[in-house]
Amino acid sequence: MASLALASLFLSTMPSLHEKPPATAGAESLPAKVYQAVWRWHFWAGLLVSPILIVVSITGAIYVFKAELERMMYPELMFTENVSHSQTGFDAFQAAIQEVDPDRELRFVNVSANPARAWEGFAEIRLPDGTEEIRRYYFDPGERELTGSLDNKTSFFRVVLAIHRRLLADTPGRIVVEAATCWGVISILAGLYLWWPRKKGKVWGVWIPRVRGSFRSVLRDWHTVPGVYISVFVLSIMITGLLFTKIWGTSFRAGVFLSGGFPDFFVSPPKSVLPEGVENPSSLSIDEAVSTAFGHFDFSKEGYSVGIPHAESDEPYSIITLTSVPLADRGAVFVDQYSGETLVFETDEDLPWQTHVVLAFYPIHTGSIFGLPTKILAVVSCLLIIAMSVTGVWMWWRRRPPGKWGAPRKPPAGTVPNWLAWTTVALAVFLPTVGLTLVAIFLIDWIARKTSKPIGGSIE
């Protein structure tokens, strides 16, 4: 019943496409009625998603400084005393893993641009049930020895990321986080509309939060004003984060794919040519493949990832600039694992513009786009989302009449202008989980009306 009640509350705030301002309505009264409608949107959207946004913001703030925190948490594991710019040692890395765990196969190696950072390898093993288990191994290329390993699923930042993206609840959790983020975007946009100065010359309470006056006014100012200054960055973080969601992210990537926005090697990866009539064909060593790639492009400036094919398959070696590196000079080389022939070589200039947009999402979302300054800005944004969520709920709790929701009054029927209704439709299309939420609300309300059972109680 709680979900039905919340659905009815959302429905009560939503303007209808059939509602038009009455002909007798005065021009002065319309802005106030629009303000009332937007306030209700802001109120309910913010109130219902605040708990989720707080969790996502806390984990996001932690993840922003992942590299810096890992240096403190795992100094002997992930960093080496012997600075090495070595471009060889991948075969030694593979041999070291198989020495401690013969059944594991090295599949990927990430090499940082920081020469003091240990190489990170992902080694998999196939379990009896057919699934694959991945463990991360770290390797000192100077000493040619392992520095340690971590379980890929239970390491600290993997857990932080699992909470951040899906609340440890797999697909349902991902959809809940996506819906909360989308409604958070709407709440912030509505909040900016409510804040927008309507009187010239007013500074306190608009541009500078008050520290004197009634507690309610001070709390409102500190809920609103700080967020205004950083709202563009907060919205950027939220919207770029949608790339990694189930519905919006999949739809966006599908659009990029259909527009030809991904490079050919991503859409249709090249394949190695299996030698005919040869049993157990020998493969190029990893070091040889990397050496071939470096003959085309210097990957060491930005850091790179080495993809290692399964033996006796048609997979090639892939050497690609790390996608997490912001504003990088990128390269991609694919090498036939048998002949050593270069199958693909592309640089930044060969990538479609849509790919550059997609690659910018991660560094913008994590604040790494311009290094430490934007990382700090990202953490401040996360803290402000938490602060706005807490102060918003606090204000509601203080003003809520006993036994009632204490929501802003609903504007009279027939007073919501078409532009606001169509803005709602546009947001529902751009943010599909919002549209799905509204469809669900309509269905719940329709069923409730058909059964003639009240589902929400008094909300005024």
C-alpha positions in Angstrom: 0.0 0.0 0.0 2.9 2.4 0.6 3.9 2.2 -3.1 0.3 3.0 -4.1 0.2 6.0 -1.8 3.5 7.4 -3.2 2.1 6.9 -6.7 -1.0 8.9 -6.0 1.2 11.6 -4.5 3.3 11.9 -7.6 0.2 11.9 -9.8 -1.3 14.8 -7.8 1.7 17.0 -8.8 1.7 16.2 -12.5 0.2 18.8 -14.9 -2.2 17.4 -17.5 -1.8 18.0 -21.2 -5.4 18.8 -21.4 -5.3 21.6 -18.8 -5.2 25.1 -20.2 -5.3 28.5 -18.4 -8.9 29.7 -18.2 -9.7 32.8 -20.2 -10.6 34.7 -17.1 -7.4 34.0 -15.3 -5.4 37.2 -14.8 -1.9 37.5 -16.2 -0.5 38.2 -12.8 -1.9 35.0 -11.3 -0.5 32.6 -13.8 3.2 32.8 -12.7 2.1 32.0 -9.1 0.2 29.0 -10.2 3.1 27.7 -12.3 5.4 28.3 -9.4 3.0 26.2 -7.2 3.0 23.3 -9.7 6.8 23.4 -10.1 7.2 23.5 -6.3 5.1 20.3 -6.0 7.3 18.6 -8.6 10.4 19.7 -6.7 9.0 18.7 -3.4 7.9 15.2 -4.2 10.8 14.3 -6.6 13.3 15.5 -4.0 11.6 13.9 -1.0 11.2 10.4 -2.5 14.6 10.0 -4.0 16.7 11.7 -1.3 17.7 8.5 0.5 19.0 6.9 -2.7 20.8 10.1 -3.8 22.5 10.3 -0.4 23.8 6.7 -0.7 24.9 7.2 -4.4 26.6 10.6 -3.5 28.5 9.1 -0.6 29.9 6.2 -2.6 30.5 8.6 -5.6 32.6 11.0 -3.4 34.7 8.0 -2.2 35.2 6.7 -5.8 36.4 10.1 -7.1 39.7 9.7 -5.3 40.0 5.9 -6.0 43.6 6.2 -7.3 44.7 8.4 -4.3 43.0 6.2 -1.7 44.4 3.0 -3.3 47.9 4.4 -2.9 47.1 4.6 0.9 45.2 1.3 1.2 47.4 -1.0 -0.9 50.8 0.7 -1.2 52.9 -2.5 -1.4 50.4 -4.1 -3.7 49.7 -1.5 -6.4 52.9 0.6 -6.3 56.6 -0.4 -6.7 59.8 1.2 -5.5 61.6 0.5 -8.7 60.2 2.9 -11.3 60.0 1.1 -14.6 59.1 2.2 -18.2 59.4 -1.4 -19.4 57.4 -2.5 -22.4 58.3 -6.1 -21.9 57.5 -8.5 -19.0 53.9 -9.5 -20.0 55.0 -13.1 -20.6 56.7 -13.1 -17.2 53.5 -11.8 -15.7 51.5 -14.6 -17.2 54.1 -17.2 -16.1 54.1 -15.8 -12.5 50.3 -16.1 -12.3 50.3 -19.7 -13.6 53.0 -20.6 -11.1 50.7 -19.7 -8.2 47.5 -20.8 -9.9 48.0 -23.0 -13.0 44.3 -23.0 -14.0 44.1 -19.2 -14.4 44.5 -17.5 -17.7 45.7 -13.9 -18.0 43.2 -12.0 -20.2 43.9 -8.3 -19.7 46.7 -6.1 -18.4 46.3 -2.4 -17.5 49.5 -0.4 -17.6 49.4 3.0 -16.0 51.2 6.1 -17.4 52.7 6.3 -13.9 55.8 4.2 -14.0 55.7 3.6 -10.3 52.3 1.9 -10.5 52.3 -1.9 -10.7 50.7 -3.6 -13.7 47.2 -4.8 -13.1 46.2 -8.1 -14.6 42.8 -9.8 -14.8 43.1 -13.5 -14.8 40.1 -15.8 -15.2 39.3 -19.4 -14.4 36.3 -21.3 -15.6 34.2 -22.8 -12.8 32.4 -26.2 -13.0 29.0 -24.4 -13.5 30.4 -22.7 -16.7 30.8 -19.3 -15.2 34.1 -17.4 -15.0 35.7 -16.1 -11.9 38.2 -13.2 -12.3 41.0 -12.3 -9.9 43.2 -9.2 -10.1 46.9 -9.7 -9.9 49.6 -7.0 -9.6 53.0 -7.3 -11.0 56.3 -5.4 -10.6 57.7 -5.2 -14.2 61.1 -4.1 -12.8 61.6 -7.0 -10.5 59.5 -9.4 -12.7 57.5 -10.6 -9.7 53.9 -10.5 -8.4 53.2 -8.0 -5.6 49.9 -9.6 -4.7 46.2 -10.1 -5.8 42.7 -9.1 -5.0 39.3 -10.8 -5.5 37.7 -8.8 -8.2 34.2 -9.0 -6.6 35.0 -8.2 -3.0 37.8 -5.6 -3.2 36.9 -2.4 -1.5 36.3 -0.2 -4.5 34.4 -2.9 -6.4 32.0 -3.0 -3.5 31.8 0.8 -3.4 31.1 0.8 -7.2 28.5 -2.0 -6.8 26.6 0.1 -4.2 27.0 3.3 -6.3 25.6 1.7 -9.5 23.1 -0.9 -8.3 22.8 -0.8 -4.5 24.1 -4.4 -4.4 20.8 -5.5 -6.0 21.9 -6.2 -9.6 19.4 -5.2 -12.4 16.6 -4.0 -10.1 19.1 -1.9 -8.1 20.5 -0.4 -11.3 17.0 0.7 -12.4 16.2 2.1 -9.0 19.4 4.2 -9.1 18.7 5.3 -12.6 15.2 6.4 -11.7 16.4 8.2 -8.6 19.1 10.0 -10.7 16.6 11.0 -13.3 14.1 12.3 -10.8 17.1 14.1 -9.1 17.7 15.9 -12.3 14.1 17.0 -12.4 14.2 18.1 -8.8 17.3 20.3 -9.4 15.8 21.8 -12.6 12.6 22.6 -10.7 14.7 24.0 -7.8 16.5 26.4 -10.2 13.2 27.6 -11.5 12.0 28.2 -7.9 15.2 30.1 -7.1 15.3 32.2 -10.2 15.3 35.9 -9.0 12.1 37.7 -9.6 13.0 40.9 -7.9 16.0 43.0 -9.1 18.6 44.0 -6.6 17.9 41.3 -4.0 21.1 39.7 -2.8 20.6 38.1 0.6 18.6 34.8 0.2 19.2 34.8 -3.5 23.0 35.1 -4.1 24.2 34.9 -0.5 22.6 32.6 2.0 21.4 34.4 5.2 22.9 33.5 8.6 20.4 35.6 10.5 16.6 35.6 10.7 14.2 32.8 11.2 15.6 29.3 11.3 13.3 28.3 8.4 14.6 31.1 6.2 18.3 30.3 7.0 17.7 26.6 6.4 16.0 27.4 3.1 18.9 29.6 1.9 21.5 27.0 2.8 19.4 24.4 1.0 19.2 26.5 -2.2 22.0 29.1 -2.7 25.1 26.9 -2.5 23.6 24.4 -4.9 22.9 27.2 -7.5 26.6 28.0 -7.9 27.5 24.4 -8.7 24.3 23.2 -10.3 25.7 23.0 -13.8 28.5 20.6 -12.6 26.0 18.6 -10.5 23.8 18.2 -13.5 26.8 17.2 -15.6 27.8 14.5 -13.1 24.2 13.1 -13.0 23.6 13.1 -16.7 27.0 11.6 -17.6 26.4 9.0 -15.0 23.4 7.8 -16.9 25.7 6.4 -19.6 26.4 3.5 -17.2 22.7 2.8 -16.4 20.5 0.0 -17.8 17.8 1.8 -19.7 19.2 5.3 -20.6 22.7 4.1 -21.1 21.7 1.2 -23.3 19.4 3.5 -25.3 22.1 6.1 -25.7 24.7 3.6 -26.9 22.2 2.1 -29.3 21.7 5.6 -30.7 25.4 6.1 -31.1 25.7 2.7 -32.8 22.9 3.4 -35.3 24.4 6.8 -36.2 27.7 5.1 -37.0 29.3 6.8 -34.0 31.5 3.8 -32.9 34.7 2.8 -34.6 34.6 -0.3 -36.8 37.0 -2.2 -34.6 34.5 -1.8 -31.7 31.4 -2.7 -33.8 33.1 -5.6 -35.6 36.4 -6.6 -34.0 39.0 -7.9 -36.3 39.9 -11.6 -36.2 43.1 -13.6 -36.3 43.5 -16.1 -39.2 43.9 -19.7 -38.0 46.7 -21.4 -40.0 45.2 -24.1 -42.2 46.2 -27.7 -41.7 48.2 -26.9 -38.5 47.4 -28.6 -35.3 48.0 -26.7 -32.1 49.3 -23.6 -33.9 51.8 -21.5 -32.0 50.8 -17.9 -31.0 52.8 -14.8 -30.9 54.0 -14.0 -27.4 52.4 -11.1 -25.5 55.7 -9.2 -25.5 56.0 -9.6 -29.3 52.5 -8.3 -29.8 53.0 -5.3 -27.6 56.3 -4.6 -29.3 54.5 -4.6 -32.7 51.9 -2.2 -31.3 54.6 0.2 -30.0 56.0 0.3 -33.5 52.9 2.1 -34.5 52.1 4.3 -31.5 53.6 5.3 -28.1 51.1 4.1 -25.6 53.2 4.8 -22.6 52.3 8.5 -22.5 48.7 7.9 -21.5 48.6 4.3 -20.2 47.2 1.3 -22.1 45.3 -2.0 -21.8 46.5 -5.2 -23.4 43.9 -7.7 -24.4 45.2 -11.3 -24.6 43.4 -13.8 -26.8 42.5 -17.4 -25.9 44.9 -19.9 -27.4 43.8 -21.5 -30.6 41.0 -19.0 -31.2 40.4 -16.3 -33.8 40.8 -13.5 -31.3 43.6 -11.0 -31.9 45.8 -9.2 -29.4 44.5 -5.7 -28.7 46.5 -2.8 -27.4 44.4 0.3 -26.6 44.8 3.5 -24.7 43.0 3.3 -21.4 39.5 4.6 -21.9 39.3 6.1 -18.4 42.1 8.6 -19.2 40.6 12.1 -19.9 41.5 14.1 -23.0 44.0 11.4 -24.0 46.0 11.1 -27.3 44.5 7.7 -28.1 45.7 4.8 -30.1 44.4 1.3 -30.9 46.3 -1.6 -32.5 45.0 -5.1 -33.1 47.6 -7.8 -33.9 47.0 -11.2 -35.4 48.0 -13.7 -32.7 49.5 -16.2 -35.3 51.1 -14.2 -38.0 51.9 -11.0 -36.0 50.3 -8.9 -38.8 48.8 -5.6 -37.8 45.1 -5.9 -38.4 44.0 -2.4 -37.3 45.8 0.7 -36.4 43.8 3.8 -35.5 44.5 7.0 -33.6 42.4 9.8 -32.1 41.9 11.4 -35.4 40.2 8.3 -36.8 37.5 8.1 -34.1 34.0 9.4 -34.9 33.0 12.5 -33.0 30.3 10.6 -31.2 33.0 8.3 -29.7 34.8 11.3 -28.4 31.6 12.4 -26.7 31.1 8.9 -25.1 34.7 8.8 -23.9 34.3 12.2 -22.2 31.4 10.9 -20.0 33.5 8.9 -17.6 36.1 11.6 -16.7 33.3 14.2 -16.4 31.3 11.9 -14.2 34.3 11.1 -11.9 35.7 14.7 -12.0 39.0 13.6 -13.5 38.5 15.6 -16.7 41.0 18.3 -15.6 42.7 16.6 -12.8 42.7 17.5 -9.1 40.6 20.8 -9.4 37.7 19.0 -11.0 38.0 16.0 -8.7 37.6 18.4 -5.7 34.7 20.0 -7.5 33.1 16.6 -8.0 33.4 15.7 -4.3 32.0 19.1 -3.4 29.1 18.4 -5.8 28.4 15.1 -4.0 28.5 16.7 -0.6 26.1 19.4 -1.8 23.7 16.8 -3.1 23.8 15.2 0.3 23.4 18.6 2.0 20.4 19.6 -0.2 18.8 16.2 0.4 19.1 16.4 4.1 18.1 20.1 4.4 15.2 19.5 2.1 13.8 16.6 4.2 14.5 18.6 7.3 12.5 21.6 6.1 9.6 19.3 5.2 9.7 17.6 8.6 9.6 20.9 10.4 6.7 22.3 8.5 4.7 19.0 8.2 1.3 19.2 10.1 0.8 16.2 12.4 -0.8 13.3 10.5 -0.4 14.9 7.1 2.1 15.0 4.3 2.4 18.7 4.4 2.9 19.0 0.6 2.7 22.3 -1.2 -0.9 23.1 -2.2 -2.1 21.8 -5.6 -2.8 24.6 -8.0 -6.4 24.9 -9.2 -7.4 22.7 -12.1 -7.0 24.2 -15.5 -4.2 26.6 -14.6 -1.1 24.7 -15.8 0.1 26.2 -19.2 0.9 24.0 -22.1 4.6 24.8 -22.1 5.0 23.2 -18.7 3.0 20.1 -19.8 5.1 19.7 -22.9 8.3 20.2 -20.8 7.1 17.3 -18.7 6.6 15.2 -21.9 10.1 16.1 -23.1 11.7 15.1 -19.8 9.8 11.8 -19.8 11.2 11.1 -23.3 14.8 12.2 -22.5 14.7 10.3 -19.2 12.9 7.0 -20.0 12.6 5.9 -16.3 10.7 9.1 -15.6 8.3 8.2 -18.5 8.0 4.6 -17.2 7.3 6.0 -13.7 4.6 8.3 -15.0 3.0 5.4 -17.0 3.0 3.2 -13.9 1.4 6.1 -11.9 -1.3 6.5 -14.5 -2.1 2.8 -14.4 -2.1 2.6 -10.6 -4.4 5.7 -10.4 -6.7 4.2 -13.1 -7.0 0.9 -11.3 -7.6 2.7 -8.0 -10.4 4.7 -9.6 -12.0 1.6 -11.1 -12.0 -0.1 -7.8 -13.1 3.1 -6.0 -10.6 2.6 -3.2 -8.7 5.5 -1.8 -4.9 4.8 -2.0 -3.2 7.9 -0.8 -5.2 9.6 2.0 -4.9 13.3 2.6 -1.7 14.9 1.3 -2.4 18.6 2.0 
